[in-house]
Amino acid sequence: MLKTLGAQIKEYKKPSILAPLFIVCEVIVELLIPFLMASIIDKGVAAGNMKHVYVVGGTMVLMAICSLTFGVLSGRFAATASTGFAKNLRKAMYENIQNFSFSNIDKFSTAGLVTRMTTDVTNVQNAYQMIIRMCFRAPMMLIVALIMCITISPKLSLLFIAAAIFLGICLFFIISNAHPIFVKVFDKYDELNNGVQENINAIRVVKAYVREDYEIKKFDKAADNLYKLFVKAESIISCNMPTMMLTVYACILGLSWFGANMIVGGELTTGELVSLFSYIMNIMVSLMMLSMVFVMVTMAKASAERIAEVIEEKSDLTNCENPNFDLENGDIDFNNVSFAYKKDSKKYVLQDINLHIKSGETVGIIGGTGSSKSSLVNLISRLYDVSEGSVYVGGKDVRDYDIETLRNEVSVVLQKNVLFSGTIKENLRWGDKDATDEDIIRACKLACADDFIEAMPNKYDTYIEQGGNNVSGGQKQRLCIARALLKKPKILILDDSTSAVDTATDARIRAAFATEIPNTTKIIIAQRISSIQDADKIVVLDEGKISAVGTHEELLENNEIYADVYNSQTKGDDEEYEIAK
């Protein structure tokens, strides 16, 4: 973990070194001041030597100015280092997430990833700043102060050493009990953020079913669980300050008692006792700083582990040693393919799939809910890897291709259509960033999207809200199809992506595909038989297995599942027709 996070300091190594360096200088100068104060009292005030008072006093003022300067510089460099470190952590996580396969993404919830990039990084940032400042200042102050105490009075310095040991034991007890609770706290943060995200995304459904009260109660429960854990953790952490103050006052009392006796016995001067009081406060403050660092690190440790988990996560899908960068055509071959979402699982969602599609063919896929239609097409663009068997595209195993090359030649319009905030043109250029206006218009005409775009006030410069909330479901689907077509792919996969358009528009889209992109392999997953009945071949999936493959007429005659679906859909149409009459 430390190696993973430490690698993200990168260009901020210099300020990370300069901050503690200036702190060391600050501490040395700061701890010489009580020594000079003792000299003023013993050799200046007590002896009536005002010249000595002025000289040493002036020296103390200069030292105080130097200490202030060193402190400001150390604070500036520490802030630069910690904020830069946090920036690099977020960047490293975000870049690695972009390389995740679907199976990697399945391991982390969206809310969990957001929490890691915000709350967790902030915790680590604060801890890092505390470490490069306090972890050098406090030990340095502690060591120098103890040396000065031993120099003045070896006997009384034993009092401070005993106090440091006592505080160390107490701090170990506090940290060992608080850390496991903080680990649970951040898991509860994920749950809370997940609930908020789900509610906001589905706010229309919440309002439609008048479930606001239910959602509020669910949020209150999650917030209350987080509150209870924080109270438990903070209750343990809060023991730190009373323990610290008890030790400080015990040291002051002990120093007063033993110091007074030593002055009476002639073993100590008044000035030395005054400087010892200053040093005891320095020692106690340094111990207090160390305890604060350990508390902060305790909180940050749980966050650091969560951040490192994301950065260290390796994508399940990687390029082979010498990948192919040329995909010849849209031929697709499934050879004895079985697939499970979990690597070691034998619970296959697809089993014994053998399917051969020639380049330029139109293939329909139909099946009941849960028959793994989407899982089947996800294997073509290698969004997942097969568990057994192989998938060939263009005559080569998909695992032998460069992943970007393969996915650039396979356009997928998924079930859940996603548009991003920006203009229609900006959204469509996700398919081809260099697409001209003519290319965009042509793709939109093929997808039957041109008519409603032209009716908009700003046409292709119309702004799309986040998630495409200002366009209808059918319009969103057609824009996503146009975006996919701009890639000029060798394989086009429509995963139930015309379900929100009317049958007439659906027919127009399919007709445009047949005439305008005849050499592109087209795979259409649909619930409506009318969307696929003109396909070159239709695949019927049933519980992850191929039930039958054939044309519309062949399947009507030979496959019971297909015939049942067709009859149920046409029967509904006939009944609607009778009612209309």
Backbone torsions as a table, in degrees:
resi	resn	phi	psi	omega
1	MET	NA	-48.7	-178.4
2	LEU	-61.7	-38.3	178.7
3	LYS	-65.4	-41.3	-179.7
4	THR	-63.2	-47.7	-178.4
5	LEU	-72.5	-39.2	-179.3
6	GLY	-61.2	-29.9	179.5
7	ALA	-65.9	-16.9	-177.7
8	GLN	-90.2	-0.4	176.3
9	ILE	-69.0	-40.1	172.5
10	LYS	43.7	-115.5	-172.4
11	GLU	-72.1	-2.1	-178.8
12	TYR	-102.8	20.0	176.8
13	LYS	-66.9	-39.8	-177.3
14	LYS	-60.8	-53.7	177.4
15	PRO	-64.3	-27.0	178.2
16	SER	-68.3	-26.5	177.3
17	ILE	-87.9	-40.4	-177.5
18	LEU	-66.7	-35.3	-178.8
19	ALA	-59.0	-54.1	178.3
20	PRO	-67.3	-28.1	178.9
21	LEU	-63.7	-45.6	177.8
22	PHE	-68.6	-30.1	178.2
23	ILE	-66.5	-42.0	177.2
24	VAL	-59.0	-44.7	177.8
25	CYS	-61.5	-42.2	179.6
26	GLU	-60.9	-45.4	-176.8
27	VAL	-65.4	-43.9	-179.2
28	ILE	-59.5	-47.1	-179.7
29	VAL	-65.2	-41.9	-176.7
30	GLU	-64.3	-38.1	-175.9
31	LEU	-83.5	-9.2	173.0
32	LEU	-79.9	-20.6	-176.5
33	ILE	-62.7	-47.8	177.5
34	PRO	-60.2	-33.4	178.1
35	PHE	-63.7	-41.9	177.8
36	LEU	-68.9	-32.3	178.4
37	MET	-63.6	-41.8	177.7
38	ALA	-61.1	-37.7	178.9
39	SER	-64.9	-39.3	178.7
40	ILE	-62.5	-43.7	-177.3
41	ILE	-67.5	-48.1	-173.6
42	ASP	-78.2	-41.6	-174.1
43	LYS	-101.9	-13.5	-179.5
44	GLY	-107.7	-66.7	-176.0
45	VAL	-66.8	-51.9	-177.4
46	ALA	-64.2	-35.6	-178.1
47	ALA	-89.9	-5.9	-179.8
48	GLY	71.0	24.8	-178.0
49	ASN	-98.8	91.6	-175.9
50	MET	-70.2	-30.2	177.6
51	LYS	-60.3	-41.3	178.6
52	HIS	-64.1	-38.2	178.9
53	VAL	-62.5	-45.1	-178.0
54	TYR	-66.2	-44.1	-177.6
55	VAL	-64.6	-51.1	-178.3
56	VAL	-68.2	-37.0	178.3
57	GLY	-62.6	-42.7	177.3
58	GLY	-63.0	-39.4	177.3
59	THR	-61.5	-40.5	178.9
60	MET	-62.9	-39.0	179.5
61	VAL	-64.6	-44.5	178.5
62	LEU	-61.7	-40.9	178.7
63	MET	-64.3	-38.9	178.9
64	ALA	-63.7	-39.7	178.2
65	ILE	-66.0	-42.4	178.0
66	CYS	-62.4	-43.0	179.4
67	SER	-60.3	-41.8	178.6
68	LEU	-62.9	-44.1	-179.3
69	THR	-62.7	-46.5	178.8
70	PHE	-61.7	-38.2	179.6
71	GLY	-64.6	-42.8	179.6
72	VAL	-64.3	-44.4	-179.4
73	LEU	-64.4	-42.1	179.5
74	SER	-64.2	-39.0	178.1
75	GLY	-64.3	-40.0	-179.8
76	ARG	-66.0	-46.7	-179.5
77	PHE	-67.0	-36.2	178.5
78	ALA	-65.2	-40.6	178.8
79	ALA	-65.6	-42.6	178.6
80	THR	-61.1	-45.6	-177.6
81	ALA	-65.6	-44.0	-175.3
82	SER	-71.4	-41.9	179.3
83	THR	-69.1	-36.8	176.2
84	GLY	-66.0	-39.6	177.1
85	PHE	-61.0	-43.8	178.8
86	ALA	-63.4	-40.7	178.0
87	LYS	-59.9	-44.9	-179.3
88	ASN	-66.9	-35.4	177.1
89	LEU	-62.9	-46.1	179.6
90	ARG	-63.7	-41.9	-179.8
91	LYS	-63.8	-44.1	-179.4
92	ALA	-62.5	-42.4	178.6
93	MET	-65.1	-46.6	-176.7
94	TYR	-63.1	-43.3	-179.8
95	GLU	-64.8	-38.3	-179.8
96	ASN	-70.3	-36.1	178.3
97	ILE	-61.9	-36.2	179.7
98	GLN	-63.1	-24.6	-179.8
99	ASN	-93.2	-2.2	-179.0
100	PHE	-64.5	143.9	167.8
101	SER	-81.9	171.3	178.4
102	PHE	-59.5	-36.9	-179.2
103	SER	-68.0	-33.4	174.9
104	ASN	-66.0	-44.2	-179.0
105	ILE	-62.8	-35.0	-179.8
106	ASP	-61.8	-23.5	-178.6
107	LYS	-73.8	-26.1	-175.9
108	PHE	-118.2	134.5	174.6
109	SER	-76.6	155.9	177.5
110	THR	-60.1	-44.3	180.0
111	ALA	-62.3	-38.4	179.2
112	GLY	-63.9	-40.0	179.0
113	LEU	-67.5	-38.7	178.1
114	VAL	-63.7	-43.7	179.4
115	THR	-61.5	-40.7	-179.0
116	ARG	-65.0	-36.3	-177.0
117	MET	-83.6	-10.0	-179.7
118	THR	-115.4	-80.7	-175.4
119	THR	-59.9	-47.8	-176.8
120	ASP	-64.4	-42.8	179.6
121	VAL	-65.0	-39.1	178.0
122	THR	-61.6	-41.7	177.9
123	ASN	-61.6	-44.8	-179.9
124	VAL	-67.5	-38.4	178.1
125	GLN	-59.8	-48.1	-179.9
126	ASN	-63.6	-40.5	179.6
127	ALA	-65.5	-40.5	-179.1
128	TYR	-63.9	-43.2	178.1
129	GLN	-63.0	-40.8	178.7
130	MET	-64.1	-39.1	-177.4
131	ILE	-65.9	-49.9	-175.3
132	ILE	-73.3	-12.6	174.5
133	ARG	-100.4	-61.8	-172.3
134	MET	-74.0	-33.5	-177.3
135	CYS	-70.1	-12.9	173.6
136	PHE	-103.8	-38.4	-178.3
137	ARG	-67.3	-49.5	-174.6
138	ALA	-64.8	-51.0	178.6
139	PRO	-61.6	-40.4	179.9
140	MET	-62.7	-44.9	179.5
141	MET	-63.3	-41.6	-179.2
142	LEU	-63.4	-46.8	-177.5
143	ILE	-66.4	-48.4	-178.4
144	VAL	-64.2	-42.2	179.7
145	ALA	-63.5	-41.1	178.3
146	LEU	-64.8	-39.9	177.7
147	ILE	-61.2	-44.2	179.7
148	MET	-65.0	-38.4	178.6
149	CYS	-64.8	-43.5	179.4
150	ILE	-64.2	-37.3	178.4
151	THR	-62.9	-41.3	-178.2
152	ILE	-76.6	-48.5	-177.7
153	SER	-153.7	101.6	179.4
154	PRO	-58.5	-34.9	-178.8
155	LYS	-64.9	-50.4	-177.1
156	LEU	-68.4	-25.0	179.6
157	SER	-66.3	-23.7	176.6
158	LEU	-61.7	-30.0	178.6
159	LEU	-62.8	-41.1	-178.5
160	PHE	-72.4	-36.9	179.5
161	ILE	-64.6	-41.8	178.3
162	ALA	-62.4	-40.2	179.4
163	ALA	-64.4	-40.5	-179.7
164	ALA	-64.1	-40.9	178.6
165	ILE	-64.6	-43.7	179.7
166	PHE	-61.1	-44.6	-180.0
167	LEU	-65.9	-38.0	178.6
168	GLY	-60.0	-42.9	179.1
169	ILE	-64.0	-44.6	180.0
170	CYS	-63.0	-41.5	-178.3
171	LEU	-65.8	-40.6	177.1
172	PHE	-59.8	-41.9	179.2
173	PHE	-63.6	-42.9	-178.6
174	ILE	-64.2	-47.6	-176.3
175	ILE	-66.5	-44.4	-177.5
176	SER	-63.4	-27.2	178.7
177	ASN	-90.1	-26.0	-176.7
178	ALA	-84.4	-34.8	-174.4
179	HIS	-57.3	-48.1	-179.6
180	PRO	-59.9	-30.3	179.8
181	ILE	-71.8	-39.9	178.8
182	PHE	-64.5	-32.6	175.4
183	VAL	-60.4	-43.7	178.5
184	LYS	-67.3	-34.7	-178.8
185	VAL	-57.8	-44.7	-175.8
186	PHE	-73.8	-25.6	172.0
187	ASP	-67.0	-37.9	178.3
188	LYS	-69.9	-31.5	173.8
189	TYR	-59.1	-44.0	178.9
190	ASP	-59.0	-45.3	-179.7
191	GLU	-61.9	-43.1	-179.8
192	LEU	-63.2	-48.7	-179.7
193	ASN	-64.5	-35.3	178.5
194	ASN	-63.3	-42.5	178.0
195	GLY	-63.7	-41.5	179.2
196	VAL	-64.6	-45.8	-179.3
197	GLN	-62.0	-45.2	-179.5
198	GLU	-61.7	-42.2	-179.2
199	ASN	-65.1	-43.4	-178.4
200	ILE	-66.9	-43.0	179.9
201	ASN	-63.7	-32.2	-176.0
202	ALA	-110.1	27.8	-173.8
203	ILE	-60.9	-32.5	179.4
204	ARG	-66.3	-39.2	178.2
205	VAL	-68.1	-41.3	179.1
206	VAL	-57.9	-45.7	-178.9
207	LYS	-71.7	-36.4	-179.9
208	ALA	-62.6	-35.2	-179.4
209	TYR	-99.9	8.4	178.0
210	VAL	51.2	53.5	-176.7
211	ARG	-109.8	22.9	-179.0
212	GLU	-59.2	-44.2	-178.6
213	ASP	-62.2	-40.7	179.5
214	TYR	-63.3	-43.9	-179.8
215	GLU	-65.8	-37.6	177.9
216	ILE	-64.0	-43.4	178.8
217	LYS	-63.5	-40.0	179.2
218	LYS	-63.8	-41.6	178.3
219	PHE	-65.9	-43.9	179.8
220	ASP	-58.9	-38.9	179.4
221	LYS	-64.8	-44.8	179.1
222	ALA	-65.0	-41.9	179.3
223	ALA	-66.0	-37.7	179.3
224	ASP	-66.2	-39.2	177.1
225	ASN	-62.6	-41.5	178.2
226	LEU	-64.6	-41.9	179.6
227	TYR	-60.2	-45.6	-177.5
228	LYS	-64.0	-40.9	179.0
229	LEU	-66.5	-40.8	179.2
230	PHE	-64.7	-40.9	178.5
231	VAL	-60.9	-42.9	179.8
232	LYS	-62.7	-45.1	-179.4
233	ALA	-67.1	-45.2	-178.3
234	GLU	-67.8	-28.9	177.6
235	SER	-64.0	-38.0	177.5
236	ILE	-71.4	-45.1	-179.0
237	ILE	-62.5	-34.9	-176.5
238	SER	-64.9	-17.4	176.5
239	CYS	-66.8	-16.8	-176.2
240	ASN	-62.8	-48.0	-175.2
241	MET	-68.0	-47.4	177.1
242	PRO	-59.1	-38.7	177.9
243	THR	-62.8	-41.6	179.8
244	MET	-63.7	-47.5	-177.6
245	MET	-66.5	-38.2	176.6
246	LEU	-58.4	-43.9	-179.5
247	THR	-66.6	-41.5	-179.7
248	VAL	-61.1	-50.4	-177.2
249	TYR	-68.4	-32.8	176.5
250	ALA	-65.2	-40.6	177.7
251	CYS	-65.2	-40.8	179.5
252	ILE	-63.4	-44.4	178.8
253	LEU	-63.2	-45.0	179.9
254	GLY	-63.0	-42.1	179.9
255	LEU	-64.7	-41.0	179.2
256	SER	-62.1	-45.2	-176.6
257	TRP	-67.5	-55.8	-177.0
258	PHE	-69.9	-34.9	179.9
259	GLY	-65.3	-41.9	179.7
260	ALA	-62.2	-43.9	178.8
261	ASN	-62.4	-38.0	-179.4
262	MET	-71.0	-32.4	176.2
263	ILE	-66.4	-44.2	178.8
264	VAL	-61.5	-38.1	-179.1
265	GLY	-80.7	-2.1	178.0
266	GLY	79.9	11.9	179.9
267	GLU	-87.9	-10.3	-174.5
268	LEU	-147.5	144.3	176.0
269	THR	-96.3	165.4	179.7
270	THR	-63.6	-42.2	179.8
271	GLY	-62.2	-39.9	179.3
272	GLU	-65.4	-37.7	177.9
273	LEU	-65.4	-40.5	178.4
274	VAL	-61.9	-43.4	179.9
275	SER	-67.0	-33.0	176.6
276	LEU	-64.5	-38.0	175.7
277	PHE	-61.6	-39.7	177.8
278	SER	-65.4	-41.9	-178.6
279	TYR	-69.4	-33.9	178.5
280	ILE	-65.6	-36.5	177.2
281	MET	-67.8	-37.7	176.4
282	ASN	-62.9	-42.0	179.2
283	ILE	-64.3	-45.9	-179.5
284	MET	-66.2	-39.0	177.6
285	VAL	-64.5	-40.5	179.4
286	SER	-65.1	-38.9	176.5
287	LEU	-65.9	-37.2	177.5
288	MET	-65.3	-40.3	177.3
289	MET	-62.0	-45.0	179.9
290	LEU	-61.3	-40.0	179.2
291	SER	-65.1	-38.4	177.3
292	MET	-64.9	-39.4	177.8
293	VAL	-62.2	-45.6	-178.6
294	PHE	-64.7	-36.8	177.1
295	VAL	-64.9	-45.4	179.6
296	MET	-63.9	-41.6	179.6
297	VAL	-66.3	-34.5	177.0
298	THR	-60.2	-44.8	177.2
299	MET	-67.0	-42.5	-174.7
300	ALA	-73.3	-23.9	-177.3
301	LYS	-61.5	-43.7	178.0
302	ALA	-62.6	-41.2	178.5
303	SER	-66.4	-41.0	-178.7
304	ALA	-62.5	-39.1	178.8
305	GLU	-63.7	-39.1	-179.6
306	ARG	-69.5	-38.2	178.2
307	ILE	-66.9	-46.5	-179.4
308	ALA	-61.1	-33.7	179.5
309	GLU	-60.6	-40.4	179.7
310	VAL	-71.9	-44.3	-177.4
311	ILE	-66.2	-36.4	-176.7
312	GLU	-82.6	-13.1	-179.3
313	GLU	-62.5	124.6	179.4
314	LYS	-99.2	136.5	179.1
315	SER	-63.1	137.6	176.8
316	ASP	-68.2	-22.1	-176.2
317	LEU	-110.2	115.8	178.6
318	THR	-133.4	159.0	176.7
319	ASN	-69.3	147.7	173.4
320	CYS	-72.8	179.7	-173.3
321	GLU	-63.5	-45.5	178.5
322	ASN	-126.7	80.6	-173.9
323	PRO	-70.8	154.9	174.8
324	ASN	-84.4	139.2	179.6
325	PHE	-114.4	14.6	-178.3
326	ASP	-133.8	117.9	178.4
327	LEU	-106.9	113.2	-169.2
328	GLU	-70.3	-47.5	-175.7
329	ASN	-153.3	-174.0	-175.4
330	GLY	-97.6	21.9	174.5
331	ASP	-61.9	138.9	178.5
332	ILE	-132.2	132.0	179.4
333	ASP	-134.5	121.5	171.5
334	PHE	-99.9	119.6	-176.1
335	ASN	-116.2	102.8	178.2
336	ASN	50.6	47.4	-174.2
337	VAL	-84.1	130.9	168.3
338	SER	-128.2	146.7	-174.9
339	PHE	-146.0	134.1	172.9
340	ALA	-129.8	144.0	-177.5
341	TYR	-68.3	-32.9	177.2
342	LYS	-97.1	136.4	-172.6
343	LYS	-55.5	-49.3	-172.8
344	ASP	-89.9	0.9	-177.2
345	SER	-79.5	143.6	174.4
346	LYS	-104.2	10.0	176.9
347	LYS	-89.2	88.2	-173.7
348	TYR	-79.6	136.9	173.2
349	VAL	-89.3	-21.9	172.1
350	LEU	-127.6	138.6	-175.0
351	GLN	-142.9	130.1	175.2
352	ASP	52.8	51.1	-179.5
353	ILE	-87.7	121.0	172.9
354	ASN	-126.4	113.8	-174.9
355	LEU	-149.0	136.0	-177.7
356	HIS	-130.3	122.2	-176.5
357	ILE	-122.7	128.6	179.5
358	LYS	-86.3	151.1	-179.9
359	SER	-58.4	133.6	178.6
360	GLY	90.9	-10.3	179.5
361	GLU	-73.1	153.8	171.1
362	THR	-106.8	121.6	-176.1
363	VAL	-121.3	128.2	175.4
364	GLY	-98.7	144.8	176.4
365	ILE	-127.0	127.7	-179.1
366	ILE	-135.5	151.7	-179.6
367	GLY	173.4	163.7	-179.4
368	GLY	-70.5	170.9	176.5
369	THR	-60.1	130.9	179.8
370	GLY	85.9	10.6	179.9
371	SER	-86.4	3.6	174.2
372	SER	71.3	37.4	176.9
373	LYS	-65.7	-46.5	-179.6
374	SER	-66.7	-37.9	178.9
375	SER	-60.0	-37.8	-179.2
376	LEU	-62.0	-50.2	-176.5
377	VAL	-74.3	-24.0	177.2
378	ASN	-63.3	-24.7	-179.3
379	LEU	-74.6	-23.1	-177.2
380	ILE	-67.4	-45.4	179.9
381	SER	-92.2	12.3	177.2
382	ARG	56.3	45.2	169.5
383	LEU	-74.2	-26.3	169.4
384	TYR	-133.7	159.4	172.4
385	ASP	-99.2	147.5	178.8
386	VAL	-65.6	152.4	174.6
387	SER	-84.3	-39.0	177.0
388	GLU	-140.6	154.5	179.1
389	GLY	81.9	-157.5	-177.5
390	SER	-154.6	153.8	174.0
391	VAL	-118.6	124.7	179.6
392	TYR	-109.4	136.8	173.6
393	VAL	-129.2	128.2	-178.5
394	GLY	62.0	29.6	177.1
395	GLY	82.3	5.4	-179.5
396	LYS	-132.0	148.9	177.5
397	ASP	-61.2	133.8	-178.3
398	VAL	-59.8	-24.6	179.4
399	ARG	-74.0	-11.8	179.0
400	ASP	-92.0	-7.3	-179.6
401	TYR	-90.0	154.5	164.0
402	ASP	-64.6	130.0	-172.3
403	ILE	-59.1	-43.1	-179.3
404	GLU	-64.9	-39.7	178.3
405	THR	-60.8	-46.8	-179.8
406	LEU	-60.8	-47.8	-175.0
407	ARG	-72.5	-25.4	174.8
408	ASN	-70.4	-24.2	179.7
409	GLU	-95.6	-4.7	178.9
410	VAL	-122.5	110.4	177.3
411	SER	-95.1	129.6	-178.7
412	VAL	-121.4	124.9	170.9
413	VAL	-104.0	105.4	-171.8
414	LEU	-76.9	168.9	178.1
415	GLN	-59.5	-46.6	-180.0
416	LYS	-91.5	101.0	-177.8
417	ASN	-76.2	133.6	-177.9
418	VAL	-125.1	125.8	170.9
419	LEU	-115.4	151.0	-177.1
420	PHE	-107.1	157.6	178.2
421	SER	-63.1	132.1	-175.9
422	GLY	146.1	179.6	-179.3
423	THR	-74.4	166.8	176.3
424	ILE	-59.4	-43.5	179.1
425	LYS	-58.9	-44.6	-178.7
426	GLU	-63.1	-37.9	178.1
427	ASN	-67.6	-42.4	-177.9
428	LEU	-68.9	-30.5	-179.4
429	ARG	-74.2	1.1	167.8
430	TRP	-63.8	-30.4	178.3
431	GLY	-72.4	-37.5	178.1
432	ASP	-155.3	106.8	-174.7
433	LYS	-64.4	-19.7	-179.1
434	ASP	-101.9	12.1	-177.0
435	ALA	-62.9	135.9	176.5
436	THR	-81.1	169.9	177.4
437	ASP	-61.1	-36.4	179.3
438	GLU	-65.6	-40.1	177.2
439	ASP	-61.9	-41.7	-178.5
440	ILE	-64.9	-45.7	-178.9
441	ILE	-63.8	-41.1	179.5
442	ARG	-62.3	-44.7	179.3
443	ALA	-63.0	-39.1	-179.7
444	CYS	-68.9	-34.8	176.2
445	LYS	-66.6	-39.8	177.0
446	LEU	-62.4	-36.8	-178.4
447	ALA	-89.0	5.5	-178.6
448	CYS	57.7	35.1	178.9
449	ALA	-103.2	-14.4	-174.3
450	ASP	-62.5	-36.4	-175.1
451	ASP	-64.0	-46.0	-178.0
452	PHE	-77.7	-26.2	177.0
453	ILE	-67.4	-43.3	179.8
454	GLU	-64.2	-24.2	179.9
455	ALA	-80.6	-12.0	179.9
456	MET	-79.0	149.2	-176.6
457	PRO	-56.4	-42.6	-177.8
458	ASN	-102.5	9.6	177.3
459	LYS	50.4	-123.4	-175.2
460	TYR	-74.5	-7.9	175.9
461	ASP	-98.2	10.5	176.9
462	THR	-63.2	135.7	-177.6
463	TYR	-82.5	130.0	177.3
464	ILE	-97.6	125.8	178.0
465	GLU	-69.9	164.5	-179.9
466	GLN	-55.3	127.7	-179.7
467	GLY	78.9	1.2	-179.7
468	GLY	72.1	35.5	-175.4
469	ASN	-71.2	-15.6	-178.5
470	ASN	-99.9	14.7	171.7
471	VAL	-129.1	157.1	-178.1
472	SER	-75.0	169.6	179.0
473	GLY	-60.6	-43.0	179.4
474	GLY	-66.5	-39.9	178.4
475	GLN	-65.5	-40.4	178.6
476	LYS	-61.5	-43.4	-180.0
477	GLN	-62.0	-42.8	-178.6
478	ARG	-68.0	-36.1	176.3
479	LEU	-65.8	-37.5	179.2
480	CYS	-69.0	-35.2	176.3
481	ILE	-66.6	-42.7	177.9
482	ALA	-61.9	-41.0	178.1
483	ARG	-60.3	-42.8	179.4
484	ALA	-65.0	-38.7	-178.6
485	LEU	-66.7	-29.0	-179.8
486	LEU	-65.1	-18.2	177.4
487	LYS	-73.3	-13.6	-175.4
488	LYS	51.3	57.5	-172.3
489	PRO	-79.9	160.7	171.9
490	LYS	-83.6	-22.4	178.0
491	ILE	-132.4	129.7	177.6
492	LEU	-118.8	123.1	-179.5
493	ILE	-114.9	122.5	176.4
494	LEU	-110.5	104.6	-176.7
495	ASP	-92.5	86.5	-179.7
496	ASP	52.6	39.6	-171.3
497	SER	-96.1	10.1	172.8
498	THR	-122.6	19.8	-177.1
499	SER	-67.4	-24.8	-176.7
500	ALA	-96.5	3.5	177.6
501	VAL	-105.1	156.7	-179.2
502	ASP	-72.0	163.4	-174.9
503	THR	-63.9	-33.8	-179.9
504	ALA	-65.6	-45.8	178.3
505	THR	-64.8	-40.4	177.1
506	ASP	-56.8	-44.1	-180.0
507	ALA	-65.2	-39.6	179.1
508	ARG	-64.5	-39.8	179.2
509	ILE	-63.5	-45.6	-178.8
510	ARG	-65.6	-37.3	178.4
511	ALA	-65.9	-39.0	178.4
512	ALA	-65.1	-39.5	177.6
513	PHE	-60.2	-44.7	-175.7
514	ALA	-62.4	-36.7	-175.8
515	THR	-92.3	-33.8	-171.7
516	GLU	-94.2	-30.1	-179.8
517	ILE	-129.8	60.5	-175.2
518	PRO	-67.2	-25.4	-177.3
519	ASN	-89.7	-3.4	178.3
520	THR	-87.6	131.6	175.2
521	THR	-72.8	127.1	-175.3
522	LYS	-118.4	122.1	177.4
523	ILE	-115.4	120.8	-175.0
524	ILE	-118.6	114.8	171.9
525	ILE	-92.2	129.1	-175.2
526	ALA	-148.8	155.3	172.3
527	GLN	-95.9	-26.1	179.5
528	ARG	-91.1	126.0	179.0
529	ILE	-64.6	-29.4	179.9
530	SER	-61.7	-24.3	-179.1
531	SER	-76.6	-18.4	-173.8
532	ILE	-128.2	-1.6	-172.0
533	GLN	-66.9	-19.3	177.8
534	ASP	-93.6	5.9	-178.5
535	ALA	-67.7	156.1	177.9
536	ASP	-62.3	-36.7	174.1
537	LYS	-151.1	152.2	-179.2
538	ILE	-122.9	133.0	179.1
539	VAL	-105.9	126.1	177.4
540	VAL	-103.1	116.9	178.3
541	LEU	-100.8	141.2	178.5
542	ASP	-143.1	110.5	178.5
543	GLU	54.1	45.1	174.4
544	GLY	80.4	7.8	178.2
545	LYS	-125.9	153.3	176.3
546	ILE	-79.2	118.2	178.9
547	SER	-82.6	-38.6	-179.8
548	ALA	-166.1	157.0	174.3
549	VAL	-135.6	131.8	179.6
550	GLY	175.5	-175.5	176.1
551	THR	-81.0	172.5	179.5
552	HIS	-56.3	-47.7	-177.5
553	GLU	-65.8	-41.1	-178.8
554	GLU	-64.5	-41.7	-178.1
555	LEU	-71.4	-35.3	175.8
556	LEU	-59.6	-35.7	-176.0
557	GLU	-84.2	-33.2	-169.0
558	ASN	-115.4	-11.4	-175.7
559	ASN	-121.4	119.5	-175.2
560	GLU	-67.4	-39.8	-178.6
561	ILE	-61.6	-48.5	-178.5
562	TYR	-63.9	-43.6	-179.7
563	ALA	-62.2	-39.9	179.5
564	ASP	-63.8	-43.6	179.6
565	VAL	-63.7	-45.0	-179.5
566	TYR	-61.2	-46.3	-178.5
567	ASN	-64.5	-39.3	179.8
568	SER	-66.5	-36.7	-179.0
569	GLN	-75.5	-42.4	179.6
570	THR	-71.3	-31.1	177.2
571	LYS	-64.0	-40.4	177.4
572	GLY	-62.3	-39.9	179.0
573	ASP	-64.6	-41.5	-179.5
574	ASP	-63.9	-40.2	-179.5
575	GLU	-65.7	-40.5	177.7
576	GLU	-62.4	-38.1	-179.8
577	TYR	-64.4	-43.0	180.0
578	GLU	-63.5	-41.5	179.9
579	ILE	-64.1	-41.5	179.9
580	ALA	-61.2	-36.2	179.8
581	LYS	-66.9	NA	NA
